[in-house]
Amino acid sequence: MIAARFFLIVAALVLGGCASFRGGHMPPLPLLAPGSLDRAVQISQKVTITFEDQSRTFLGAWAVGPERLDFVGLTPSGQNLMTLSYDGREFSESYSPVLTEAIPGRDVLGQLQLAHWPVADVQQALAESAWKLESEGPRRHLYYRDHLILSIDASYTAGDFSSLPAAIRITSHVAPYRLEVQTLQVVAQ
């Protein structure tokens, strides 16, 4: 139960950091078409959330194909915390009863896509909004109205899935948190 409470507090900061920007309001990131990843894969990842001097580790499992993106967030023991789905038109979400507060699941998928989808596709999706993504090699910076919101640093390994990051670090510039994501397994569908 302590882990679930910590997750709620950190998730509100981590995922809500983009929702409130120095007292203002930012619109949600647009979700990209699942098929724009240009591959069908299942990915398992270890996610470590660091907030101030505390950190917790959770698991994320997601699958993407031409028509659909599904994400499941799990505790280290495998308890399902959230299930998120997007079919290119509709977003759906469900949460475990242990989570007593709402988590902005749409932001979870938005950040997942910011880190994994091709830069050109993300930039095109943001083109008609106040959001902007800049890229410098494996580093991506997300801006809202010219204010730096997130930095995403990725590292890659050689192999069949070398265009997908092996490790990701997301640093918020509006809330005191950092996400470190380590890819555990990638399986072609």
Secondary structure, 3 states (H helix, E strand, C coil): CHHHHHHHHHHHHHHHCCCEECCEECCCCCCCCHHHHCCCEEEEEEEEEEECCEEEEEEEEEEECCCCEEEEEECCCCCEEEEEEECCCCEEEEECCCCCCCCCHHHHHHHHHHHHCCHHHHHHHHCCCCEEEEEECCEEEEEECCEEEEEEEEECCCCCCCCCCCEEEEEECCCCEEEEEEEEEEEEC
